[in-house]
Amino acid sequence: QLQLQESGPGLVKPSETLSLTCAVSGGSVSTSSYYWAWIRQSPGKGLEWIGSIYYTETTYYSPSLKSRVTISSDKSKSQFSLSLTAMTAADTAVYYCARPNSYASYSFDYWGQGILVTVSS
Amino acid sequence: EIVLTQSPGTLSLSPGQRATLSCRASQSVSRDYLAWYQQKAGQPPRLLIYAASSRATGIPDRFSGSGSGTDFTLTISRLEPEDFAVYYCQHYVTSLWTFGQGTKVEIK
């Protein structure tokens, strides 16, 4: 059974860079034909796709966040990471890692539990 | 960029009633890449439907999806107490993913 687990700081200061990691167990980030993704949800709001990384390490980002986002993977540790620069209060959200399933119309069939990140001084 | 608009924002119904949720795309999209999720408070979303009408593993058959082009529908045939939640549609195209803003199904 695939499991994803986010880790990282729960509190970030304005203007700093957020770094989160998603550990993948029961599977591998190097599995052919699969993407891995980051999604966030601001308090009381809807879901926002941040970006994805393909097993080839090609990355794709939301146009609205592209200038601030970097996603990378570490195949040796079976994990992938999110870096989001210049954090502001508007970036306060629950951050989820998830797997889009290329065999199920690229829908997100596995999710981590999420990690709440608050931006505050 | 494709925008998904869900309606209504809130649906107030009683257990046993039928729920019909709408997802409208700003331009015609492939039904092959349209999905629906259920989210309860404090939990990550759960995949219900993919490819517009295919139920994900373990999803009860009271959940069904339909539609094509710009208009898609999620139907819950008879609401169970555990179905009261927020529902999101989502679309994929060439390595870009988009979500609708959600519909809350609440107990009347």
Interface residues (C-beta under 8 A of the other chain):
Chain A: Y35 A37 G46 L47 E48 W49 S52 Y54 Y60 S62 P63 Y96 A98 P100 N101 A104 S105 Y106 S107 F108 D109 W111 G112 Q113 G114
Chain B: E1 D32 Y33 L34 A35 Y37 Q39 Q43 P44 P45 R46 L47 Y50 A51 S54 A56 Y88 Q90 Y92 S95 L96 W97 T98 F99 G100 Q101 G102
